[in-house]
Amino acid sequence: MEEFIARLLDLQDCDRDIDRLKSDLESIPQEMKIHRKDIDGHEARFSLFRGNLDSIRDKQKKLTGDRADNVARIADYKSRLLSLKSNLEYTAMLKQITHAEKMNDLIDNTILEAMYEEDDASQVLERALKERDRAVKRSAIREESLREKLRDLESSLAALEVSRFEIAEKVDHKHLKIYEKSRSTGHREVITGIRHGSCGGCLTKIPPQRAGEIKAGITYTCPLCGSYVVWTSDSSF
């Protein structure tokens, strides 16, 4: 293997590690976003259940107020009975009292139902609160772990970038320029092996004579993708 290829391989290995670390670094904010989205979901459920409980309690307050108004109305009706002068008026007032008392019975039943609803809603809200708190705790632990991982990755990346600089300094400028240009176009394997008689980078068929030269240790530059094609342990014609 030619010396410049060996140096470029070292550089490519270093770049592969850098690419992997950068990919891991990019995934961390997304993971954190997923955890926060999960928390937001629990918060939304908790708010929904709390709103439902508040609505039931508001309904109870209104029913209690309606009942109090009805009781006052019945008392007023009864006090006015003594001042009525005709049987017709007296009978009409009794009907109003009876109607108001029936309304109170209905209100009492509705209040009782609302009390059961409140009990159920309170239990649902309590479960939602516990689920939310557990999710918040899990997320906090996971996020701290991700932040620690982020710090480790950033430290490793900084060290690798120093190593890359040192490796790149040892590569001939002409070959380094070709390598960097190839990577800038999206190639992540500028140095590649011959695979079944083809370039490992773009699968372009390599003439048999050239393939033989590659096996003998001569580097071949692919005319299509620009990769340096060399003979590797898993190469084949």
C-alpha positions as CSV (number, residue, x, y, z in Angstrom):
1,M,0.0,0.0,0.0
2,E,1.4,3.4,-1.0
3,E,2.4,5.7,1.9
4,F,-0.1,8.5,1.1
5,I,-2.9,6.0,1.1
6,A,-1.9,4.7,4.5
7,R,-2.0,8.3,5.8
8,L,-5.3,9.0,4.2
9,L,-6.7,5.8,5.7
10,D,-5.7,7.1,9.1
11,L,-7.4,10.4,8.3
12,Q,-10.5,8.6,7.0
13,D,-10.7,6.4,10.2
14,C,-10.5,9.6,12.3
15,D,-13.2,11.3,10.2
16,R,-15.4,8.2,10.5
17,D,-15.1,8.5,14.3
18,I,-15.8,12.2,14.1
19,D,-18.9,11.7,11.9
20,R,-20.2,9.1,14.4
21,L,-19.7,11.4,17.3
22,K,-21.4,14.3,15.5
23,S,-24.3,12.0,14.7
24,D,-24.6,11.0,18.3
25,L,-24.4,14.7,19.3
26,E,-27.2,15.6,16.9
27,S,-29.4,12.9,18.3
28,I,-29.3,14.1,21.9
29,P,-31.4,17.3,21.5
30,Q,-34.0,15.2,19.6
31,E,-34.1,12.6,22.5
32,M,-34.5,15.5,25.0
33,K,-37.4,16.9,22.8
34,I,-39.1,13.5,22.9
35,H,-38.9,13.4,26.7
36,R,-40.3,16.9,27.0
37,K,-43.1,16.1,24.6
38,D,-43.9,13.1,26.9
39,I,-44.0,15.5,29.9
40,D,-46.2,17.9,27.9
41,G,-48.6,15.1,27.2
42,H,-48.9,14.3,30.9
43,E,-49.3,17.9,31.7
44,A,-52.1,18.2,29.1
45,R,-53.9,15.2,30.6
46,F,-53.6,16.5,34.1
47,S,-54.9,19.9,33.1
48,L,-57.8,18.3,31.3
49,F,-58.8,16.2,34.3
50,R,-58.3,19.2,36.6
51,G,-60.5,21.3,34.4
52,N,-63.2,18.5,34.4
53,L,-63.1,18.4,38.3
54,D,-63.3,22.2,38.5
55,S,-66.3,22.1,36.1
56,I,-68.1,19.6,38.3
57,R,-67.4,21.7,41.4
58,D,-68.7,24.8,39.7
59,K,-71.8,22.9,38.8
60,Q,-72.3,21.9,42.4
61,K,-71.9,25.5,43.5
62,K,-74.5,26.6,41.0
63,L,-76.9,23.8,42.1
64,T,-76.4,24.7,45.8
65,G,-77.1,28.3,44.9
66,D,-80.2,27.3,42.9
67,R,-81.5,25.2,45.9
68,A,-80.9,28.1,48.3
69,D,-82.9,30.4,46.0
70,N,-85.7,27.8,45.8
71,V,-85.8,27.4,49.6
72,A,-86.1,31.2,50.0
73,R,-88.8,31.2,47.3
74,I,-90.8,28.5,49.1
75,A,-90.5,30.4,52.4
76,D,-91.8,33.5,50.7
77,Y,-94.6,31.6,49.1
78,K,-95.6,30.2,52.5
79,S,-95.5,33.5,54.2
80,R,-97.8,35.0,51.5
81,L,-100.4,32.2,52.0
82,L,-101.9,33.9,55.0
83,S,-102.5,37.1,53.1
84,L,-104.4,35.5,50.2
85,K,-108.1,36.2,50.2
86,S,-109.5,33.8,47.7
87,N,-109.4,30.0,47.4
88,L,-108.2,30.4,43.8
89,E,-105.2,32.4,44.8
90,Y,-104.5,30.1,47.7
91,T,-104.7,27.0,45.4
92,A,-102.4,28.6,42.9
93,M,-99.9,29.5,45.5
94,L,-99.9,25.9,46.9
95,K,-99.2,24.7,43.3
96,Q,-96.2,27.0,43.1
97,I,-94.9,25.7,46.5
98,T,-95.4,22.1,45.4
99,H,-93.6,22.8,42.1
100,A,-90.7,24.5,43.9
101,E,-90.4,21.6,46.4
102,K,-90.3,19.1,43.4
103,M,-87.6,21.3,41.8
104,N,-85.6,21.1,45.1
105,D,-86.0,17.3,45.0
106,L,-84.6,17.2,41.5
107,I,-81.7,19.6,42.5
108,D,-80.9,17.3,45.5
109,N,-80.7,14.3,43.2
110,T,-78.5,16.2,40.8
111,I,-76.2,17.4,43.6
112,L,-75.9,13.8,44.8
113,E,-74.9,12.7,41.3
114,A,-72.4,15.6,41.1
115,M,-70.9,14.4,44.3
116,Y,-70.3,11.0,42.9
117,E,-68.9,12.6,39.7
118,E,-66.6,14.7,41.9
119,D,-65.3,11.6,43.7
120,D,-64.6,9.8,40.4
121,A,-63.0,12.9,38.9
122,S,-60.8,13.4,42.0
123,Q,-59.5,9.8,41.8
124,V,-58.8,10.2,38.0
125,L,-57.0,13.5,38.7
126,E,-54.9,11.9,41.5
127,R,-53.8,9.1,39.2
128,A,-52.9,11.6,36.5
129,L,-50.9,13.7,39.0
130,K,-48.9,10.6,40.1
131,E,-48.3,9.6,36.5
132,R,-47.2,13.1,35.7
133,D,-44.8,13.3,38.7
134,R,-43.3,9.9,37.8
135,A,-42.8,11.0,34.2
136,V,-41.2,14.2,35.3
137,K,-38.9,12.3,37.6
138,R,-37.9,9.8,34.9
139,S,-37.4,12.6,32.4
140,A,-35.2,14.6,34.8
141,I,-33.0,11.5,35.4
142,R,-32.8,10.8,31.6
143,E,-32.1,14.4,30.7
144,E,-29.3,14.6,33.2
145,S,-27.9,11.3,31.7
146,L,-28.1,12.8,28.3
147,R,-26.4,16.1,29.4
148,E,-23.6,14.0,30.8
149,K,-23.4,12.0,27.6
150,L,-23.3,15.3,25.7
151,R,-20.4,16.6,27.7
152,D,-18.5,13.3,27.2
153,L,-19.1,13.4,23.4
154,E,-18.1,17.0,23.1
155,S,-14.9,16.2,25.0
156,S,-14.2,13.2,22.8
157,L,-14.9,15.2,19.7
158,A,-12.5,18.0,20.7
159,A,-9.8,15.4,21.2
160,L,-10.5,13.8,17.9
161,E,-10.4,17.1,16.0
162,V,-7.0,17.7,17.5
163,S,-5.9,14.2,16.3
164,R,-7.3,14.9,12.9
165,F,-5.4,18.1,12.5
166,E,-2.2,16.3,13.4
167,I,-2.9,13.4,11.0
168,A,-3.9,15.8,8.2
169,E,-0.6,17.7,8.6
170,K,1.3,14.5,7.6
171,V,-0.7,14.1,4.3
172,D,0.6,15.5,1.1
173,H,-1.3,18.7,0.2
174,K,-2.3,17.5,-3.2
175,H,-3.8,14.2,-2.0
176,L,-5.3,16.0,1.0
177,K,-7.1,18.5,-1.3
178,I,-8.5,15.6,-3.4
179,Y,-9.7,13.8,-0.2
180,E,-11.3,16.9,1.3
181,K,-13.0,17.7,-2.0
182,S,-14.4,14.2,-2.2
183,R,-15.7,14.4,1.3
184,S,-17.3,17.8,0.7
185,T,-19.5,16.2,-2.1
186,G,-20.9,13.6,0.4
187,H,-18.4,10.7,0.1
188,R,-17.6,9.3,3.5
189,E,-15.3,6.5,2.1
190,V,-12.7,8.2,-0.1
191,I,-10.4,5.3,0.4
192,T,-12.3,2.2,-0.6
193,G,-11.8,-1.5,-1.5
194,I,-12.5,-3.2,-4.8
195,R,-15.8,-5.2,-4.5
196,H,-16.5,-8.0,-7.0
197,G,-14.4,-6.2,-9.5
198,S,-16.0,-2.8,-8.9
199,C,-15.3,0.4,-7.1
200,G,-16.5,0.0,-3.5
201,G,-17.7,3.7,-3.5
202,C,-19.9,3.8,-6.6
203,L,-19.9,0.2,-7.9
204,T,-18.4,1.3,-11.3
205,K,-16.8,-1.8,-13.0
206,I,-13.0,-1.7,-13.0
207,P,-11.1,-3.2,-16.0
208,P,-9.5,-6.6,-15.1
209,Q,-6.0,-5.3,-15.8
210,R,-6.5,-2.4,-13.4
211,A,-8.0,-4.8,-10.8
212,G,-4.8,-6.9,-11.0
213,E,-2.7,-3.7,-10.5
214,I,-4.8,-2.8,-7.5
215,K,-4.2,-6.3,-6.0
216,A,-0.5,-5.8,-6.6
217,G,-0.6,-2.6,-4.5
218,I,-1.1,0.1,-7.0
219,T,-3.7,2.7,-6.1
220,Y,-6.5,3.3,-8.6
221,T,-8.6,6.5,-8.8
222,C,-12.2,5.9,-9.8
223,P,-13.0,8.1,-12.8
224,L,-16.6,8.4,-11.7
225,C,-16.6,9.1,-7.9
226,G,-13.0,10.0,-7.4
227,S,-12.4,7.4,-4.7
228,Y,-9.0,5.9,-4.2
229,V,-9.6,2.1,-4.8
230,V,-7.1,-0.2,-3.0
231,W,-6.9,-3.9,-2.2
232,T,-8.4,-4.8,1.2
233,S,-8.8,-8.0,3.2
234,D,-12.4,-8.4,1.8
235,S,-11.7,-7.3,-1.7
236,S,-12.5,-9.6,-4.7
237,F,-12.5,-9.5,-8.5
